[in-house]
Amino acid sequence: MASLSLLPTFVSLSPSPSLSPSSSSSSSSVTCLSPSRIHTVTVHSPRWSRSAKRSLVPRSTLDEVSVIDPPPPPPPSEPKSDLIESLKLKLLADAAAKELEDAGGLVDLSSDLDKLQGRWKLIYSSAFSSRTLGGSRPGPPTGRLLPITLGQVFQRIDILSKDFDNIVELELGTPWPLPPVEVTATLAHKFEVIGSAKIKITFEKTTVKTTGNLSQLPPLELPRIPDAFRPQSNRGSGEFQVTYLDTEIRVTRGDRDELRVFVIS
């Protein structure tokens, strides 16, 4: 659309002096007033009467109609409720974890290693709440094209065998009318304690087991991707700091300061 400065400011419509009610054709003069010049254009319309013209073009008292560009519609506002809720959750969880860490003091796994034993349920992760790994609910990263619904995430730790398993419940979409397939993926690791409160885990294998209606199927062990084909940021190992630990709650912070909160299950 042309800019407003190039459009005429007013349009005046008036009948031609030769117009009569019985004429087979009619004409009207359109006068365009602009800041620099005045243009007059005569338009001829066959078989139009004066009354028909009046019904099509509303006329003010001075036979002038203002022509201006309507203001553009306001841009649609994006919903922010989800973002606000996730930010509130992040603030509350970070503040509560900080209070626990300050009250509990430094963690010493050389004397409290037995508190790691058991099955832990992930109830909060700052990476998930900031939408970098799939939303505000705990769950692993997934591809955008995969019909996967994330479930609960657990950690199973055995301090005697040094097993450290990440367990993820997943629901895989299937073509209609088949029901979705429920599976549990277990990412097996070995762990070692470094210093007083740091844990290093090393990946070993991934096992997938169907649950629900297909629970009778045997587990499937997925082949491991060779390290030569893995990205530098994902070599199958990782480290995190245990910043709070008791018999019910465990708080950890990863190498990128990712906050995770677990409860014993």
C-alpha positions in Angstrom: 0.0 0.0 0.0 1.3 3.5 -0.8 2.4 5.6 2.1 0.0 8.1 3.5 1.9 11.1 2.2 1.4 10.0 -1.4 -2.4 9.6 -1.1 -4.9 12.4 -1.7 -6.1 14.0 1.5 -9.7 14.6 0.4 -11.9 13.3 -2.4 -14.9 15.4 -3.6 -17.6 13.8 -5.6 -20.1 16.1 -7.4 -22.4 15.5 -10.3 -21.7 16.8 -13.7 -23.8 19.8 -14.8 -25.2 17.9 -17.7 -26.6 15.1 -15.5 -30.4 14.6 -15.6 -32.7 12.0 -14.1 -33.6 10.6 -17.6 -30.1 10.4 -18.9 -29.0 7.0 -20.1 -25.5 7.7 -18.8 -24.1 9.7 -15.9 -20.9 11.2 -15.0 -19.3 12.6 -11.9 -16.2 14.6 -11.1 -13.7 13.3 -8.6 -11.4 16.0 -7.3 -8.3 14.9 -5.4 -6.6 17.5 -3.3 -3.0 16.8 -2.4 -0.4 19.1 -0.9 1.2 19.8 -4.3 -1.6 19.7 -6.9 -5.3 19.3 -7.7 -6.5 16.6 -10.0 -10.0 16.4 -11.5 -11.1 13.1 -13.1 -14.5 12.7 -14.8 -16.0 9.2 -14.5 -18.8 8.1 -16.9 -21.1 5.3 -15.8 -23.8 4.1 -18.2 -27.4 3.8 -17.1 -26.8 5.0 -13.5 -29.4 7.4 -12.0 -28.7 10.1 -9.5 -30.5 8.1 -6.8 -28.4 5.0 -7.5 -25.2 7.1 -7.2 -26.4 8.6 -3.9 -27.0 5.1 -2.5 -23.5 4.0 -3.4 -21.6 7.0 -2.3 -22.6 8.5 1.0 -22.2 12.3 0.9 -21.6 14.7 3.7 -23.1 18.2 3.8 -20.2 19.6 1.8 -20.1 16.6 -0.7 -16.6 15.7 0.7 -15.5 12.4 2.1 -12.2 12.1 4.0 -9.9 9.2 2.8 -7.2 8.0 5.2 -5.4 4.8 5.7 -6.9 2.9 8.7 -4.4 2.2 11.5 -2.7 -1.2 11.3 -4.1 -3.8 13.6 -2.0 -4.4 16.7 0.2 -7.5 16.5 -1.2 -10.6 18.2 0.2 -11.0 21.7 1.9 -14.2 22.4 0.7 -16.2 25.4 3.2 -15.8 28.2 1.5 -17.8 30.9 3.6 -21.0 30.4 6.8 -19.0 30.4 5.8 -17.1 33.5 4.9 -20.3 35.4 8.2 -22.0 34.5 10.1 -18.9 35.7 8.2 -18.8 38.9 9.0 -22.5 39.5 12.6 -22.0 38.7 12.9 -19.1 41.2 11.1 -21.0 44.0 13.2 -24.2 43.4 16.5 -22.3 43.2 15.7 -20.4 46.4 14.6 -23.5 48.3 17.7 -25.4 47.2 19.9 -22.6 48.2 18.4 -22.5 51.7 18.9 -26.3 52.0 22.5 -26.0 50.9 23.3 -23.2 53.3 21.6 -25.0 56.2 23.2 -28.4 55.5 26.7 -27.2 54.9 29.3 -29.0 52.9 28.6 -32.6 51.9 31.2 -35.2 52.7 30.6 -38.4 50.8 33.4 -40.2 52.5 31.3 -40.5 55.6 27.8 -40.1 54.0 28.1 -42.4 51.0 25.5 -44.8 52.4 22.9 -42.0 52.0 23.3 -42.3 48.2 22.0 -45.9 48.2 18.5 -46.5 46.8 16.1 -45.4 44.0 15.7 -41.6 43.6 12.9 -39.8 41.8 13.7 -36.6 39.9 11.2 -33.9 40.9 12.9 -30.8 39.5 15.6 -29.9 36.9 16.5 -26.3 36.0 17.4 -27.4 32.5 13.9 -28.7 31.9 12.2 -25.7 33.4 14.2 -23.3 31.1 12.9 -25.3 28.1 16.3 -26.5 27.0 15.4 -30.1 27.4 11.7 -30.5 26.9 9.6 -28.3 29.1 8.8 -27.8 32.8 8.3 -31.5 33.7 11.4 -33.7 34.3 12.3 -35.7 31.2 15.2 -36.4 28.8 15.7 -34.5 25.5 13.8 -35.8 22.5 13.7 -35.0 18.8 10.9 -32.8 17.5 9.7 -35.3 15.0 9.4 -38.3 17.4 6.0 -38.9 18.9 7.3 -39.4 22.5 5.6 -38.5 25.7 8.0 -38.2 28.6 7.3 -39.8 32.0 9.1 -40.0 35.3 12.9 -40.0 35.6 14.6 -42.0 38.3 18.2 -42.7 39.4 19.1 -46.1 40.9 22.4 -46.1 42.9 24.2 -49.1 44.3 27.2 -48.0 46.4 28.6 -51.6 46.6 28.6 -52.4 42.8 29.1 -48.7 41.9 26.1 -48.9 39.5 24.5 -45.6 38.7 21.4 -46.1 36.4 19.3 -43.3 34.9 15.8 -44.7 34.3 13.3 -42.9 32.1 9.6 -43.8 31.5 8.5 -43.1 27.9 5.3 -43.5 25.9 5.8 -44.0 22.1 3.1 -42.9 19.7 1.8 -45.5 17.2 -0.4 -45.2 14.1 -4.2 -45.2 14.8 -5.9 -47.4 16.0 -3.0 -49.0 17.8 -2.5 -48.0 21.4 0.7 -46.2 22.4 3.6 -48.3 23.5 4.9 -47.8 27.1 8.6 -48.5 27.6 11.3 -47.9 30.3 14.8 -47.0 29.1 17.7 -47.7 31.5 21.0 -45.9 30.9 23.5 -47.9 32.9 26.6 -46.1 34.3 29.4 -46.8 36.7 30.3 -44.0 39.3 33.2 -43.0 41.3 33.6 -40.3 44.0 36.1 -37.5 43.3 37.1 -35.4 46.3 34.5 -35.0 49.0 31.3 -34.4 47.1 31.8 -34.7 43.4 30.6 -37.8 41.4 31.8 -38.9 38.0 29.6 -41.3 36.0 30.7 -43.3 32.9 28.2 -44.7 30.5 28.0 -48.4 29.8 24.8 -49.4 27.9 21.2 -48.6 27.2 18.4 -51.2 27.8 14.8 -50.7 26.7 12.0 -52.7 28.3 8.3 -52.6 27.3 5.7 -52.2 30.0 1.9 -52.3 30.2 0.2 -54.6 27.7 3.6 -55.6 26.2 5.4 -56.2 29.4 5.9 -59.9 28.5 8.4 -59.0 25.8 12.1 -59.4 26.7 14.3 -56.3 27.2 16.3 -55.0 24.3 19.8 -53.8 24.6 20.7 -51.0 22.2 24.1 -51.0 20.6 26.5 -48.3 21.9 27.6 -45.6 19.5 31.4 -45.7 19.1 33.2 -42.8 20.7 34.6 -41.8 17.4 31.1 -40.9 16.2 30.0 -39.2 19.4 30.2 -35.4 19.7 32.8 -34.0 21.9 30.2 -32.8 24.4 28.7 -36.3 24.7 31.4 -38.9 25.4 29.2 -41.0 27.7 30.5 -39.5 31.0 29.7 -36.6 33.2 30.3 -35.0 36.6 28.2 -33.3 39.2 28.5 -32.0 42.7 26.3 -33.2 45.5 25.4 -30.0 47.4 22.8 -31.4 49.8 22.1 -34.9 51.0 20.0 -36.6 53.7 18.0 -39.8 53.8 15.1 -38.2 51.9 16.3 -35.4 49.6 19.4 -35.0 47.4 20.4 -31.8 45.6 23.0 -31.8 42.8 24.5 -29.2 40.5 26.1 -30.2 37.2 29.1 -28.9 35.4 27.0 -26.2 33.8 25.4 -25.4 37.1 22.3 -27.4 36.3 20.2 -27.8 39.5 18.5 -31.2 40.1 16.4 -32.2 43.1 15.7 -35.8 43.9 13.5 -37.5 46.6 13.9 -41.1 47.7 11.2 -43.3 46.2 
